[in-house]
């Protein structure tokens, strides 16, 4: 019998939880969007609903590896690099790229023709500098995690796994 493993992101509690057969395996403090929840492209919001992990990036890289456009830049994040680029939205360690599963909600366009597609909005679960607070909504739409947490989680999840964002 196949096990049902999924992720639940709770935007009110600012947690991400890994479940197997409805049993909680592990829970993490995260940071979702500063602008709250919403589906629209350009909103800076975290999209709600059923998603799946479309792609994974970061195999065998250091936990502080820096990504731009899902590619390792060759940089390793440290306090000095952070001070050199204070306005960068750091994507570190690992990336889980999310794809919406609900047409018109988080996939494709809504009834008014507005893009609500989580994948084309580049919504990820990813690592962030340790200086960034968790449990507080501060991201630009993604789900931010501690680097050690995303590295651990990355090894537990597979492409195609369900991610529910509530």
MOFEN-V618260 format. One line per field, one symbol per residue. ss: DSSP state (H for helix, E for strand, L for the rest). psi: psi as a letter, one per 40 degrees, with the letter a starting at -180 (. if undefined). burial: I if it has 9 or more other ideal C-beta (glycine too) atoms within 8 Angstrom, else O. A space follows every 10 residues. Layout:
BEGIN
ss=???
psi=???
burial=???
END
This chain:
BEGIN
ss=LLLLEEEEEE LLLLEEEEEE LLEEEEEEEL ELELLLELLL LLLLLELLEE EEEEEEELLL LLLLEEEELL EEEEEELLHH HHHHLLLLLL EEEEEEEEEE LLELLLELEL LLLLELLLLL LLLEEEEELL LLLLLLLLEL LLEEEEHHHH HHHHHHLLLL LEEEEL
psi=hiihhiihhh ddefihhhih fehhdiiihi hahdeaiidh hedeihiiah iihdihhehe iidfhhihfe hheeihhidd ddddgdeigh hicihhhihi ehhedehaia deehhehdde efhihiiiie ehiiehheie dihiiidddd ddddeeiihe ihhhh.
burial=OOOOIIIIII IOOIIIIIII OOOOOOOIOI IIIOOIIIII IOIOIIIIII IIIOIIIIOO IOIIIIIOOO OOOOOOIOOO IIOOOOOOOI IIIIIIIIII IIOIIIIOII OOOOIIIIIO IOIIIIIIOO OIOIOOIOIO IIIIIIIOII IOIIOOIOOO IIIIIO
END
